């Protein structure tokens, strides 16, 4: 007990290792000199903290793999029914679109309204985005639930440059 008062609070596990603090007298082989004052942090007003004994390795609980969070699929719909690629195309974020396509997002993935990212980009007149999507395999002839194609979306919204590009990118008739 004198060591606790003199040097601050010692770890209960250290006391237990030394056979002290439990009414036991230390044996000759466990009797040691108290630690120097620099080795133990003094906390005069605090009560001794309970020992944080480590459980044996066999009793350590490992999380089950199926309970760990997984990354959402690249073409998953959000609460508004949009894929990440559709959201990026709609907002005009070409860097995000490039990144998602490089990571494997489908350029023809449909949102809840059956629109593709190309339809969104065409409607908004984003020619650079439209070119990128077509060059990366987006179907310029895809139709939404109302039967409209990216070209029709561009025409409806008077996106002349996009209309011209989509007409030129159409495959020749068979």
Residue frames as a rotation matrix with the C-alpha (Angstrom) as fourth column:
UNK 1
0.567 0.824 0.000 0.00
0.824 -0.567 0.000 0.00
0.000 0.000 -1.000 0.00
UNK 2
0.306 -0.528 -0.792 2.90
0.242 -0.761 0.602 2.36
-0.921 -0.376 -0.105 0.68
UNK 3
-0.702 -0.588 0.403 4.01
0.510 -0.019 0.860 2.01
-0.498 0.809 0.313 -2.95
UNK 4
-0.014 0.783 0.622 0.58
0.965 -0.151 0.213 3.16
0.261 0.603 -0.754 -4.18
UNK 5
0.817 0.319 -0.481 0.66
0.488 -0.826 0.282 6.28
-0.308 -0.465 -0.830 -2.04
UNK 6
0.093 -0.900 -0.427 4.32
0.200 -0.403 0.893 7.02
-0.975 -0.168 0.142 -2.78
UNK 7
-0.822 -0.564 0.077 4.32
0.138 -0.066 0.988 6.58
-0.552 0.823 0.132 -6.59
UNK 8
-0.445 0.738 -0.508 0.72
-0.893 -0.410 0.187 7.09
-0.070 0.537 0.841 -7.64
UNK 9
0.494 0.735 0.465 -1.66
-0.644 0.668 -0.372 4.39
-0.584 -0.116 0.803 -8.74
UNK 10
-0.726 -0.687 -0.011 -0.07
-0.559 0.581 0.592 1.16
-0.400 0.436 -0.806 -9.88
UNK 11
-0.236 0.623 -0.745 -1.86
-0.764 0.355 0.539 -1.15
0.601 0.697 0.392 -12.22
UNK 12
0.425 0.475 0.771 -3.94
-0.844 0.516 0.148 -3.76
-0.328 -0.713 0.620 -10.44
UNK 13
0.948 -0.097 -0.303 -2.50
-0.069 0.868 -0.492 -6.36
0.311 0.487 0.816 -12.76
UNK 14
-0.010 -0.996 0.088 1.00
-0.269 -0.082 -0.960 -5.35
0.963 -0.033 -0.267 -11.65
UNK 15
-0.197 0.003 0.980 -0.08
-0.976 -0.100 -0.196 -5.59
0.098 -0.995 0.023 -8.03
UNK 16
0.792 0.545 0.275 -1.63
-0.561 0.827 -0.023 -8.98
-0.240 -0.136 0.961 -8.67
UNK 17
0.653 -0.624 -0.429 1.54
-0.042 0.535 -0.844 -10.14
0.756 0.569 0.323 -10.42
UNK 18
-0.398 -0.839 0.372 3.54
-0.420 -0.194 -0.886 -9.07
0.816 -0.509 -0.275 -7.41
UNK 19
-0.245 0.397 -0.885 0.99
0.667 0.731 0.143 -10.68
0.704 -0.555 -0.444 -5.10
UNK 20
-0.933 -0.108 -0.343 0.11
0.327 -0.651 -0.685 -7.39
-0.150 -0.751 0.643 -3.49
UNK 21
-0.776 0.630 0.010 -3.16
-0.608 -0.753 0.251 -5.57
0.166 0.189 0.968 -2.93
UNK 22
0.077 0.827 -0.557 -5.22
-0.394 0.538 0.745 -8.68
0.916 0.162 0.367 -2.20
UNK 23
0.726 0.155 0.670 -4.18
-0.687 0.104 0.720 -9.14
0.042 -0.983 0.181 1.42
UNK 24
0.868 -0.486 -0.100 -1.33
0.475 0.872 -0.118 -11.44
0.145 0.054 0.988 0.35
UNK 25
0.555 -0.796 -0.243 2.19
-0.346 -0.487 0.802 -10.86
-0.756 -0.361 -0.546 1.35
UNK 26
0.653 -0.342 -0.676 4.65
-0.694 0.086 -0.714 -11.02
0.302 0.936 -0.181 -1.55
UNK 27
0.909 -0.409 0.079 6.81
0.357 0.863 0.358 -14.09
-0.214 -0.297 0.931 -1.63
UNK 28
0.228 -0.923 -0.311 10.59
0.071 -0.303 0.950 -13.79
-0.971 -0.238 -0.004 -1.73
UNK 29
-0.504 -0.476 0.721 10.75
0.703 0.259 0.662 -14.57
-0.502 0.840 0.204 -5.46
UNK 30
0.153 0.612 0.776 8.11
0.908 -0.397 0.135 -11.92
0.391 0.684 -0.616 -6.42
UNK 31
0.634 0.055 -0.772 9.29
0.532 -0.755 0.383 -9.18
-0.561 -0.654 -0.508 -4.08
UNK 32
-0.015 -0.584 0.812 10.64
0.925 -0.316 -0.211 -6.32
0.380 0.748 0.545 -6.14
UNK 33
-0.717 -0.265 -0.645 11.60
0.495 -0.845 -0.203 -2.74
-0.491 -0.465 0.737 -5.56
UNK 34
0.376 0.896 -0.236 8.91
0.443 -0.397 -0.804 -0.20
-0.814 0.198 -0.546 -6.41
UNK 35
0.260 -0.216 0.941 9.04
0.949 -0.124 -0.291 1.32
0.179 0.968 0.173 -9.88
UNK 36
-0.758 -0.562 -0.330 10.79
0.607 -0.794 -0.042 4.68
-0.239 -0.232 0.943 -10.17
UNK 37
-0.159 0.766 -0.623 8.50
0.209 -0.591 -0.779 7.73
-0.965 -0.254 -0.066 -10.22
UNK 38
-0.445 -0.041 -0.895 9.07
-0.747 -0.534 0.396 8.35
-0.494 0.845 0.207 -13.97
UNK 39
-0.990 0.011 -0.142 7.79
-0.072 0.819 0.569 4.87
0.122 0.573 -0.810 -14.88
UNK 40
-0.399 0.897 -0.188 4.32
0.917 0.396 -0.057 5.28
0.023 -0.195 -0.981 -13.38
UNK 41
-0.496 0.321 0.807 1.96
0.102 -0.901 0.421 8.17
0.862 0.291 0.414 -14.07
UNK 42
-0.888 0.166 -0.429 0.75
0.432 -0.021 -0.902 9.68
-0.159 -0.986 -0.054 -10.83
UNK 43
-0.328 0.862 0.387 -2.95
0.002 -0.409 0.912 10.39
0.945 0.300 0.133 -10.45
UNK 44
-0.970 -0.237 0.048 -3.36
-0.050 0.003 -0.999 11.35
0.236 -0.972 -0.015 -6.83
UNK 45
-0.552 0.805 0.217 -7.13
-0.740 -0.353 -0.572 11.95
-0.384 -0.476 0.791 -6.78
UNK 46
0.029 0.596 -0.803 -8.23
-0.870 0.411 0.274 9.06
0.493 0.690 0.530 -8.98
UNK 47
0.461 0.201 0.865 -9.33
-0.647 0.743 0.172 5.67
-0.608 -0.639 0.472 -7.78
UNK 48
-0.615 -0.728 0.304 -7.47
-0.325 0.585 0.743 2.60
-0.719 0.358 -0.596 -9.03
UNK 49
-0.001 0.563 -0.826 -8.65
-1.000 -0.001 0.001 1.56
0.000 0.826 0.563 -12.48
UNK 50
0.626 0.241 0.742 -9.79
-0.320 0.947 -0.037 -2.04
-0.711 -0.214 0.670 -12.94
UNK 51
-0.473 -0.862 0.183 -7.33
-0.237 0.324 0.916 -4.25
-0.849 0.389 -0.358 -14.77
UNK 52
0.483 0.531 -0.696 -7.95
-0.825 0.011 -0.564 -4.67
-0.292 0.847 0.443 -18.47
UNK 53
-0.234 -0.579 0.781 -6.91
-0.283 0.809 0.515 -8.28
-0.930 -0.101 -0.353 -18.64
UNK 54
-0.344 0.059 -0.937 -6.51
-0.938 0.019 0.346 -9.60
0.039 0.998 0.049 -22.17
UNK 55
0.640 0.600 0.480 -8.60
-0.596 0.782 -0.183 -12.68
-0.485 -0.170 0.858 -22.88
UNK 56
-0.243 -0.717 0.654 -6.78
0.012 0.672 0.741 -15.78
-0.970 0.187 -0.154 -24.03
UNK 57
-0.772 -0.164 -0.614 -6.40
-0.557 -0.290 0.778 -15.93
-0.306 0.943 0.133 -27.81
UNK 58
-0.903 0.430 0.022 -8.88
0.399 0.817 0.415 -18.81
0.160 0.383 -0.910 -28.09
UNK 59
-0.180 0.906 -0.382 -11.70
0.871 -0.034 -0.490 -16.75
-0.458 -0.421 -0.783 -26.56
UNK 60
-0.706 -0.076 -0.704 -11.28
-0.159 -0.952 0.263 -13.68
-0.690 0.297 0.660 -28.83
UNK 61
0.231 0.884 0.405 -14.50
0.456 0.269 -0.848 -13.26
-0.859 0.381 -0.341 -30.80
UNK 62
-0.880 -0.475 0.014 -13.92
0.195 -0.333 0.922 -12.74
-0.434 0.814 0.386 -34.52
UNK 63
-0.160 0.863 -0.479 -16.64
-0.643 -0.459 -0.612 -10.99
-0.749 0.210 0.629 -36.55
UNK 64
0.065 0.267 0.961 -18.47
0.502 0.824 -0.263 -13.20
-0.863 0.499 -0.080 -38.99
UNK 65
-0.838 -0.527 0.145 -17.56
0.378 -0.366 0.851 -12.31
-0.395 0.767 0.506 -42.59
UNK 66
-0.363 0.761 0.538 -21.21
0.799 -0.043 0.600 -11.93
0.479 0.648 -0.592 -43.72
UNK 67
0.521 0.578 -0.628 -21.77
0.830 -0.514 0.216 -9.27
-0.198 -0.634 -0.747 -41.03
UNK 68
-0.428 -0.736 -0.524 -19.04
0.494 -0.676 0.546 -6.97
-0.757 -0.025 0.653 -42.35
UNK 69
0.470 0.645 -0.602 -20.29
-0.152 -0.613 -0.775 -4.12
-0.870 0.456 -0.190 -44.55
UNK 70
-0.141 -0.460 0.877 -19.79
0.835 0.420 0.354 -4.63
-0.532 0.782 0.325 -48.25
UNK 71
-0.809 -0.168 -0.563 -19.31
-0.136 -0.879 0.457 -2.02
-0.571 0.447 0.688 -50.93
UNK 72
0.252 0.967 -0.030 -22.53
-0.162 0.011 -0.987 -1.28
-0.954 0.253 0.160 -52.79
UNK 73
-0.001 -0.202 0.979 -22.68
0.869 0.485 0.101 -2.53
-0.495 0.851 0.175 -56.39
UNK 74
-0.849 -0.459 -0.261 -21.72
0.272 -0.804 0.529 0.13
-0.452 0.379 0.807 -58.94
UNK 75
-0.803 0.581 0.130 -25.13
-0.019 -0.244 0.969 -0.08
0.595 0.776 0.208 -60.63
UNK 76
-0.513 0.622 -0.591 -27.25
0.857 0.332 -0.395 -0.08
-0.049 -0.709 -0.703 -57.46
UNK 77
-0.025 0.611 0.792 -30.19
0.395 -0.721 0.569 2.32
0.918 0.327 -0.224 -57.37
UNK 78
-0.965 -0.263 0.002 -30.29
0.119 -0.443 -0.889 4.91
0.235 -0.857 0.458 -54.60
UNK 79
-0.572 0.778 -0.261 -33.41
0.486 0.065 -0.872 6.04
-0.661 -0.625 -0.415 -52.71
UNK 80
-0.047 0.537 -0.843 -34.42
-0.525 -0.731 -0.436 8.19
-0.850 0.422 0.316 -55.72
UNK 81
0.705 0.356 0.613 -33.99
0.201 0.729 -0.654 5.32
-0.680 0.584 0.443 -58.18
UNK 82
0.818 -0.478 -0.321 -30.74
-0.546 -0.466 -0.696 6.59
0.183 0.744 -0.642 -59.72
UNK 83
0.688 -0.710 -0.152 -27.49
0.711 0.701 -0.054 4.73
0.145 -0.071 0.987 -60.33
UNK 84
0.272 -0.667 -0.693 -24.23
0.397 -0.578 0.713 6.47
-0.876 -0.469 0.108 -59.39
UNK 85
-0.692 -0.553 0.463 -23.36
0.623 -0.134 0.771 6.77
-0.364 0.822 0.438 -63.09
UNK 86
0.038 0.797 0.603 -26.76
0.875 -0.318 0.365 8.29
0.482 0.514 -0.709 -63.92
UNK 87
0.765 0.217 -0.607 -26.36
0.560 -0.691 0.457 10.81
-0.320 -0.689 -0.650 -61.10
UNK 88
-0.162 -0.920 -0.357 -22.88
0.387 -0.392 0.835 11.77
-0.908 -0.003 0.419 -62.31
UNK 89
-0.659 -0.033 0.752 -24.05
0.751 -0.074 0.656 12.06
0.034 0.997 0.074 -65.94
UNK 90
0.382 0.908 0.173 -27.10
0.859 -0.418 0.295 14.10
0.340 0.036 -0.940 -64.93
UNK 91
0.751 -0.118 -0.649 -24.98
0.371 -0.738 0.564 16.51
-0.546 -0.664 -0.511 -62.89
UNK 92
0.924 -0.383 0.027 -22.36
-0.161 -0.451 -0.878 16.85
0.348 0.807 -0.478 -65.63
UNK 93
0.483 -0.773 0.411 -19.49
-0.694 -0.051 0.718 15.40
-0.534 -0.632 -0.561 -63.57
UNK 94
0.717 -0.216 -0.663 -17.33
-0.522 0.464 -0.715 13.89
0.462 0.859 0.220 -66.32
UNK 95
-0.390 -0.909 0.148 -14.51
-0.771 0.234 -0.593 12.96
0.504 -0.346 -0.792 -63.92
UNK 96
-0.314 0.368 0.875 -16.92
-0.703 0.530 -0.475 10.92
-0.639 -0.764 0.092 -61.80
UNK 97
0.772 0.608 -0.188 -18.38
-0.556 0.500 -0.664 9.29
-0.310 0.617 0.723 -64.93
UNK 98
0.276 -0.765 -0.582 -14.88
-0.657 0.292 -0.695 8.33
0.701 0.574 -0.422 -66.13
UNK 99
-0.613 -0.549 0.568 -14.00
-0.783 0.329 -0.528 6.92
0.103 -0.768 -0.632 -62.73
UNK 100
0.065 0.731 0.680 -17.20
-0.651 0.547 -0.526 4.86
-0.756 -0.408 0.511 -62.46
UNK 101
0.843 0.208 -0.496 -16.79
-0.532 0.454 -0.715 3.47
0.076 0.866 0.493 -65.98
UNK 102
-0.094 -0.961 -0.259 -13.14
-0.713 0.247 -0.656 2.58
0.695 0.123 -0.708 -65.24
UNK 103
-0.643 -0.114 0.757 -14.34
-0.721 0.423 -0.549 0.75
-0.257 -0.899 -0.354 -62.12
UNK 104
-0.981 0.178 0.070 -16.80
0.192 0.912 0.363 -1.29
0.001 0.370 -0.929 -64.18
UNK 105
-0.336 0.915 -0.222 -20.11
-0.115 -0.274 -0.955 0.55
-0.935 -0.295 0.197 -63.97
UNK 106
-0.286 0.336 0.897 -22.43
0.876 0.472 0.103 -0.34
-0.389 0.815 -0.430 -66.84
UNK 107
-0.961 -0.104 -0.255 -22.78
-0.002 -0.923 0.386 2.53
-0.276 0.371 0.887 -69.31
UNK 108
-0.597 0.793 -0.124 -26.28
-0.247 -0.035 0.969 1.27
0.763 0.609 0.216 -70.14
UNK 109
-0.779 0.334 -0.530 -27.53
0.626 0.441 -0.643 0.72
0.019 -0.833 -0.553 -66.57
UNK 110
-0.218 0.821 0.527 -31.12
0.310 -0.454 0.835 1.92
0.925 0.345 -0.155 -66.23
UNK 111
-0.955 0.040 0.293 -32.49
-0.280 -0.444 -0.851 4.09
0.096 -0.895 0.435 -63.48
UNK 112
-0.622 0.763 0.175 -36.00
0.285 0.429 -0.857 3.69
-0.729 -0.483 -0.485 -62.05
UNK 113
0.296 0.729 -0.618 -37.42
-0.390 -0.498 -0.775 5.61
-0.872 0.470 0.137 -65.04
UNK 114
0.557 -0.203 0.805 -35.54
0.581 0.788 -0.203 3.28
-0.594 0.581 0.557 -67.42
UNK 115
0.946 -0.318 -0.061 -33.24
-0.283 -0.721 -0.633 6.10
0.157 0.616 -0.772 -68.53
UNK 116
0.509 -0.855 -0.096 -29.57
0.844 0.518 -0.139 5.50
0.168 -0.011 0.986 -69.24
UNK 117
0.074 -0.577 -0.813 -26.71
0.527 -0.670 0.523 7.87
-0.847 -0.467 0.254 -68.38
UNK 118
-0.817 -0.363 0.448 -26.49
0.557 -0.300 0.774 8.70
-0.146 0.882 0.447 -72.12
UNK 119
0.036 0.913 0.406 -30.12
0.829 -0.255 0.498 9.84
0.558 0.319 -0.766 -72.14
UNK 120
0.644 0.163 -0.748 -29.46
0.674 -0.583 0.453 12.12
-0.362 -0.796 -0.486 -69.17
UNK 121
-0.321 -0.863 -0.391 -26.31
0.440 -0.501 0.745 13.60
-0.839 0.067 0.540 -70.73
UNK 122
-0.689 0.124 0.714 -28.03
0.700 -0.143 0.700 14.07
0.189 0.982 0.011 -74.13
UNK 123
0.391 0.920 0.023 -31.02
0.854 -0.371 0.366 15.82
0.345 -0.123 -0.931 -72.56
UNK 124
0.629 -0.207 -0.750 -28.67
0.460 -0.678 0.573 18.18
-0.627 -0.705 -0.331 -70.70
UNK 125
0.977 -0.209 0.054 -26.60
-0.062 -0.512 -0.857 18.93
0.206 0.833 -0.513 -73.82
UNK 126
0.459 -0.861 0.220 -23.32
-0.549 -0.080 0.832 17.71
-0.699 -0.503 -0.509 -72.38
UNK 127
0.796 -0.103 -0.596 -21.53
-0.552 0.278 -0.786 16.87
0.247 0.955 0.165 -75.64
UNK 128
-0.251 -0.968 -0.016 -18.26
-0.843 0.227 -0.489 15.80
0.476 -0.109 -0.872 -74.04
UNK 129
-0.426 0.192 0.884 -20.11
-0.651 0.614 -0.447 13.41
-0.629 -0.766 -0.136 -71.73
UNK 130
0.694 0.720 -0.016 -22.23
-0.485 0.451 -0.749 12.05
-0.532 0.528 0.662 -74.61
UNK 131
0.454 -0.614 -0.645 -19.06
-0.710 0.188 -0.678 11.40
0.538 0.766 -0.351 -76.65
UNK 132
-0.553 -0.707 0.441 -17.37
-0.826 0.395 -0.402 9.66
0.110 -0.586 -0.803 -73.74
UNK 133
-0.088 0.599 0.796 -20.35
-0.553 0.635 -0.540 7.41
-0.829 -0.488 0.275 -73.06
UNK 134
0.857 0.400 -0.326 -20.80
-0.475 0.364 -0.801 6.46
-0.202 0.841 0.501 -76.75
UNK 135
0.159 -0.896 -0.416 -17.05
-0.776 0.146 -0.613 5.79
0.610 0.420 -0.672 -77.11
UNK 136
-0.755 -0.440 0.486 -17.31
-0.655 0.530 -0.538 3.49
-0.021 -0.725 -0.689 -74.07
UNK 137
-0.958 0.253 -0.134 -20.16
0.198 0.924 0.328 1.42
0.207 0.287 -0.935 -75.45
UNK 138
-0.534 0.827 -0.173 -23.34
-0.091 -0.260 -0.961 3.26
-0.840 -0.498 0.214 -74.47
UNK 139
-0.502 0.453 0.737 -26.22
0.832 0.486 0.268 2.34
-0.236 0.748 -0.621 -76.78
UNK 140
-0.941 0.127 -0.314 -27.36
-0.170 -0.979 0.111 5.46
-0.294 0.158 0.943 -78.68
UNK 141
-0.573 0.762 -0.302 -30.52
-0.340 0.115 0.933 3.58
0.746 0.637 0.193 -79.73
UNK 142
-0.823 0.276 -0.497 -31.67
0.560 0.537 -0.631 2.62
0.093 -0.797 -0.596 -76.23
UNK 143
-0.261 0.829 0.495 -35.26
-0.044 -0.523 0.851 3.59
0.964 0.201 0.173 -75.38
UNK 144
-0.935 0.024 0.354 -36.71
-0.354 -0.131 -0.926 4.63
0.024 -0.991 0.131 -72.03
UNK 145
-0.679 0.712 0.178 -40.14
0.483 0.617 -0.621 3.58
-0.553 -0.336 -0.763 -70.71
UNK 146
0.232 0.757 -0.611 -41.75
-0.106 -0.605 -0.789 6.29
-0.967 0.248 -0.060 -72.86
UNK 147
0.630 -0.009 0.777 -40.00
0.673 0.504 -0.541 5.02
-0.387 0.863 0.324 -76.01
UNK 148
0.956 -0.286 -0.059 -37.58
-0.286 -0.874 -0.393 7.95
0.061 0.393 -0.918 -76.27
UNK 149
0.534 -0.845 -0.022 -33.94
0.791 0.508 -0.341 7.53
0.300 0.165 0.940 -77.30
UNK 150
-0.087 -0.649 -0.756 -30.98
0.723 -0.564 0.400 9.74
-0.686 -0.512 0.518 -76.36
UNK 151
-0.853 -0.193 0.485 -31.39
0.506 -0.534 0.678 11.46
0.128 0.823 0.553 -79.75
UNK 152
0.051 0.959 0.278 -35.05
0.620 -0.248 0.744 12.20
0.783 0.134 -0.608 -79.02
UNK 153
0.491 0.069 -0.869 -34.12
0.839 -0.306 0.450 13.57
-0.235 -0.950 -0.208 -75.60
UNK 154
-0.549 -0.778 -0.306 -31.54
0.610 -0.623 0.490 15.90
-0.572 0.083 0.816 -77.20
UNK 155
-0.674 0.376 0.636 -34.04
0.498 -0.405 0.767 17.06
0.546 0.833 0.085 -79.86
UNK 156
0.362 0.896 -0.257 -36.75
0.782 -0.142 0.606 17.76
0.507 -0.421 -0.752 -77.23
UNK 157
0.584 -0.211 -0.784 -34.30
0.609 -0.525 0.595 19.93
-0.537 -0.825 -0.178 -75.31
UNK 158
0.991 -0.096 0.097 -32.86
0.010 -0.657 -0.754 21.68
0.136 0.748 -0.650 -78.40
UNK 159
0.418 -0.900 0.123 -29.32
-0.219 0.032 0.975 20.37
-0.882 -0.435 -0.183 -77.87
UNK 160
0.860 0.072 -0.506 -28.11
-0.501 -0.080 -0.862 20.89
-0.102 0.994 -0.033 -81.47
UNK 161
-0.081 -0.975 -0.207 -24.47
-0.971 0.124 -0.203 19.79
0.223 0.185 -0.957 -81.02
UNK 162
-0.537 -0.040 0.843 -25.55
-0.475 0.840 -0.263 16.61
-0.697 -0.541 -0.469 -79.24
UNK 163
0.587 0.794 0.157 -28.20
-0.229 0.349 -0.909 15.95
-0.777 0.497 0.387 -81.91
UNK 164
0.611 -0.420 -0.671 -25.57
-0.771 -0.125 -0.624 16.32
0.178 0.899 -0.400 -84.66
UNK 165
-0.471 -0.854 0.222 -23.14
-0.882 0.457 -0.115 14.01
-0.004 -0.250 -0.968 -82.87
UNK 166
-0.293 0.420 0.859 -25.76
-0.312 0.808 -0.501 11.33
-0.904 -0.415 -0.105 -82.18
UNK 167
0.798 0.551 -0.243 -26.93
-0.380 0.148 -0.913 11.37
-0.468 0.821 0.327 -85.81
UNK 168
0.308 -0.777 -0.549 -23.33
-0.869 0.005 -0.495 10.96
0.387 0.630 -0.673 -87.01
UNK 169
-0.605 -0.622 0.497 -22.66
-0.784 0.574 -0.236 8.16
-0.138 -0.532 -0.835 -84.51
UNK 170
0.425 0.822 0.380 -25.64
-0.654 0.569 -0.498 6.08
-0.625 -0.037 0.779 -85.66
UNK 171
-0.488 -0.574 0.658 -24.61
0.046 0.735 0.676 2.81
-0.872 0.360 -0.332 -87.27
UNK 172
-0.736 0.213 -0.642 -25.34
-0.676 -0.283 0.681 2.62
-0.037 0.935 0.352 -91.00
UNK 173
0.306 0.927 0.218 -28.64
-0.853 0.369 -0.369 0.93
-0.422 -0.073 0.904 -91.95
UNK 174
-0.490 -0.474 0.732 -28.45
-0.205 0.878 0.432 -2.77
-0.847 0.061 -0.528 -92.79
